[in-house]
Amino acid sequence: MSLLKATAGELLARLPGPRTREWPDGETFTVALAHGSMSVEIYAPVGTDPQTPHEQDELYIVHAGTAVFLMDGKRERVSAATVLFVPARVEHRFVEFSADFSAWVVFWGPPGGERPA
């Protein structure tokens, strides 16, 4: 098996990504690597965070900058090295983020998320 590897610097240099109808100013994320149901991305929103709930469970690992994370009616101030878990299909987004904000995002598991232990 070959080594799956990506660096934040290489990935951030790809952003913004292609302009599409959904992302008129260019995609604010890029896939770093994937294997099976797992994928890793880097996410660097600009201006606003237009996310909608995802079908898989996910982790955010704040890489740089600061933000306020909104999830399920709660607000949490976050900064580099903060890890956040978001269950599948739960509304969430970043607000009040700094210009240098970026986060690793890890998706895994079945649609609808894993069942609680």
FENCORKA-V775458 format. One line per field, one symbol per residue. phi: phi as a letter, one per 20 degrees, with the letter a starting at -180 (. if undefined). burial: b if it has 24 or more other ideal C-beta (glycine too) atoms within 12 Angstrom, else e. Layout:
# FENCORKA-V775458
phi=???
burial=???
This chain:
# FENCORKA-V775458
phi=.efebbdggffffeefegecgfcfeogdbbfeabbleecccdccfcncdegcgdedfbddcfebncadddblnddcfcbgnedcdcfgmefaadcleffefbbfcddanfgnnffgf
burial=eeeeeeebeebbeebebeeeeeeeeebbbbebeeeeeebbbbbbbbeebebeebebbbbbbbbbbbbbbebeeeebebbeebebbbbbebebbbeebeeebbbbbbbbeeeeeeeee
